[in-house]
Amino acid sequence: MESLLQQLDRFSEVLAVSRTTHVSSWDPATIRRALQWARYLRHVHRRFGRHVRIRTAMERRLQSQWKREDGSRPASVPGLTNFRALGSCDLLLSQRLLANRALGDAAFHCLLRQLFPGPGVPDAEEEALQGSLVLCARRRSAVHLLRLNGFGEKPALQDDPLIKTQAELLLERLQEVGEAQSPGGLLSGLWERLPRNSFLEVIAAALLLPPSPRPPEEILELGGPKAPGEGGHELLHWLLGRSDIMAVFCRSLPAGLLTSVAGRHPELFRVYLDLLTDWGRHLHYDLQKGIWVGAEAGGATWEELYSRFQSLCQAPLPLKDEVLTALESWKAQDGGFEVPGVSIWTDLLLALESGA
């Protein structure tokens, strides 16, 4: 047992070193030994996963390895942290080495040959590792692509090939998350990390993508993969649940794009209309200037409000009728005045009728 625990300690140290510049001294033989070690420990994980005594001892050893003198642990642990990590230690080691530019050419080429040996009949473990590495690469590529900025405002943003690709990658990533991770957590993380205006455009384009038809055999199959449209449902659910982001979404994007999204998603349309109502009620009429102005700097302006309602009123039925009905209702609540400068809803209706 002690021998196994020592093996665990040493590999955890190797894993910690794998993302440092010390790998510059590694040769192909070191790469092969490290990968063999990782595969051995994955076998240990599979063999003793249900053995409580051995699993507990290994958990304690891993937890104690990175403790500081005061008993605390560093925020970022460079090596193995728990027994579960043994099940993917070869994947973690491979990822770190592939991303480490300090690794020498000979060692790097050996690593590639070990991971992707080429033609032949790979065993199940090799196929699983290769599949995991490809999936991780796709995820990193998706995040990298989402970071690209400088789209510019286009009349049909959802038709832009780059943004459409980003939107498809986003929905695909949401589907891959599944039950293993909260889609909302993923989206919130992207919101914090990515350029926000660009991410809002990608969200809008994703919400406009048509759902792909699902084969009948997948519909009948219990526990089958999620339908492509479900990524869009997760995205919409997250957006509507984040009132702060929803407000920025409706304030930042072009009126025409918002109208298209609202026409596709009734739940979003209702929230959008509520936001427009709130913005309108924060405007007051300036008698001296003869215009509607905001009560505070940075708030929505008359021009913004008018452009958004104008776009909604140019939408197909029933969206247009719902907007006009809402404006008439708000006008009636204000007293139903027909003269300008009394109710913003009266003035909006007059402006929309005249096309001003």
ABEGO torsion letter per residue (X at the ends): XAAAAAAAAAAAAAAAAAABAAAAABBAAAAAAAAAAAAAAAAAAAAAAABAAAAAAAAAAAAAAABBAAGBBBABBABBABAAAAAAAAAAAAAAAAABAABBAAAAAAAAAAABAEBEBBBAAAAAAAAAAAAAAAAAAAAAAAABBGAEBBABAAABAAAAAAAAAAAAAAAAAEAABBAAAAAAAAAAABBAAAAAAAAAAAAABBBBBBBAAAAABBGBBBBAAAAAAAAAAAAAABAAAAAAAAAABBAAAAAAAAAABAAAAAAAAAAAAAAAAABBBBAAAGBBBBABBGBBBAAAAAAAAAAAAABBOAAAAAAAAAAAAAAAAAGGBABBGABAAAAAAAAAAAGX
